[in-house]
Amino acid sequence: MKIEVKLFANFREYLPPGSDKYSCALELEEGTTIGQTLDRLQIPVAIPMITLVNGLHRSFEDVLHPGDSLSIFPPVAGG
């Protein structure tokens, strides 16, 4: 299955070579989780992050589906 991955701020350094500035398309096996996708991109899960799938907050254990858009952001602070 194919998904889109969008990485923002310091996470952009984990984009595969040849990717767009902020995003890439990934071919994954059915049943792949967000955590497994982070492993594939070599993004350490210990780094604080916000993960969204199709604009909705999701956890590392959530399974991705064909056509999903996974966005990864650093935590946002401010007031």
The 8 nearest C-alpha neighbors of each residue, nearest first, counted from 0:
[[1, 65, 27, 26, 28, 29, 2, 64],
 [0, 2, 26, 65, 25, 66, 27, 24],
 [3, 1, 66, 67, 25, 24, 65, 68],
 [2, 4, 24, 68, 23, 69, 25, 67],
 [5, 3, 69, 22, 23, 68, 70, 24],
 [6, 4, 22, 70, 21, 69, 71, 3],
 [7, 5, 11, 71, 10, 21, 70, 22],
 [6, 8, 72, 10, 11, 71, 21, 9],
 [7, 9, 10, 11, 72, 73, 6, 12],
 [10, 8, 11, 12, 7, 73, 6, 72],
 [9, 11, 12, 6, 7, 8, 13, 72],
 [12, 10, 6, 13, 9, 14, 7, 8],
 [11, 13, 10, 14, 9, 15, 6, 8],
 [14, 12, 11, 10, 40, 15, 42, 41],
 [13, 15, 11, 12, 18, 16, 23, 40],
 [14, 16, 18, 17, 13, 40, 23, 12],
 [17, 15, 18, 14, 19, 13, 23, 12],
 [16, 18, 15, 19, 14, 23, 20, 22],
 [19, 17, 23, 16, 15, 22, 14, 20],
 [18, 20, 22, 21, 23, 17, 14, 16],
 [19, 21, 22, 18, 11, 14, 23, 6],
 [22, 20, 6, 5, 19, 11, 7, 23],
 [23, 21, 5, 19, 4, 6, 20, 18],
 [22, 24, 18, 4, 3, 19, 25, 5],
 [23, 25, 3, 2, 4, 1, 26, 22],
 [26, 24, 2, 1, 27, 3, 23, 4],
 [25, 27, 1, 0, 2, 24, 28, 3],
 [28, 26, 0, 1, 25, 29, 31, 2],
 [27, 29, 31, 0, 30, 26, 1, 63],
 [28, 30, 31, 0, 27, 64, 63, 65],
 [29, 31, 62, 28, 32, 63, 64, 27],
 [30, 32, 62, 29, 28, 63, 35, 27],
 [33, 31, 62, 35, 34, 61, 63, 60],
 [32, 34, 59, 36, 35, 61, 60, 37],
 [35, 33, 59, 37, 32, 36, 60, 38],
 [36, 34, 38, 32, 37, 33, 31, 39],
 [35, 37, 39, 33, 38, 34, 32, 40],
 [36, 38, 34, 40, 42, 35, 39, 41],
 [39, 37, 41, 35, 36, 40, 42, 34],
 [38, 40, 36, 41, 37, 35, 42, 34],
 [39, 41, 37, 38, 42, 13, 36, 14],
 [42, 40, 38, 39, 37, 43, 13, 36],
 [41, 43, 37, 40, 38, 44, 13, 39],
 [44, 42, 45, 46, 41, 38, 37, 40],
 [43, 45, 46, 42, 37, 34, 47, 38],
 [46, 44, 43, 47, 42, 48, 37, 34],
 [47, 45, 44, 43, 48, 42, 73, 10],
 [48, 46, 45, 73, 74, 49, 44, 72],
 [49, 47, 73, 74, 72, 46, 50, 71],
 [48, 50, 72, 71, 74, 73, 51, 47],
 [51, 49, 71, 57, 70, 56, 48, 72],
 [50, 52, 56, 55, 70, 54, 57, 69],
 [53, 51, 69, 55, 54, 68, 57, 70],
 [52, 54, 68, 55, 67, 51, 69, 70],
 [53, 55, 52, 51, 56, 70, 68, 69],
 [56, 54, 51, 52, 53, 57, 50, 69],
 [57, 55, 51, 50, 52, 54, 58, 49],
 [56, 58, 51, 50, 55, 52, 61, 59],
 [59, 57, 60, 61, 50, 56, 33, 34],
 [58, 60, 34, 33, 61, 32, 57, 50],
 [61, 59, 58, 32, 34, 33, 62, 57],
 [60, 62, 32, 58, 59, 33, 57, 63],
 [63, 61, 32, 31, 30, 33, 60, 64],
 [62, 64, 32, 31, 67, 61, 33, 30],
 [63, 65, 67, 66, 62, 29, 0, 30],
 [66, 64, 0, 1, 67, 2, 63, 29],
 [65, 67, 2, 1, 64, 68, 3, 0],
 [68, 66, 2, 65, 64, 53, 69, 3],
 [67, 69, 3, 53, 52, 4, 2, 70],
 [70, 68, 52, 4, 51, 5, 3, 67],
 [71, 69, 5, 51, 50, 4, 6, 52],
 [70, 72, 50, 6, 49, 7, 5, 51],
 [73, 71, 49, 7, 48, 74, 6, 50],
 [72, 74, 48, 49, 75, 47, 8, 71],
 [75, 73, 48, 49, 72, 47, 76, 71],
 [74, 76, 73, 77, 72, 49, 48, 78],
 [77, 75, 74, 78, 73, 72, 49, 48],
 [78, 76, 75, 74, 73, 72, 49, 48],
 [77, 76, 75, 74, 73, 49, 72, 48]]
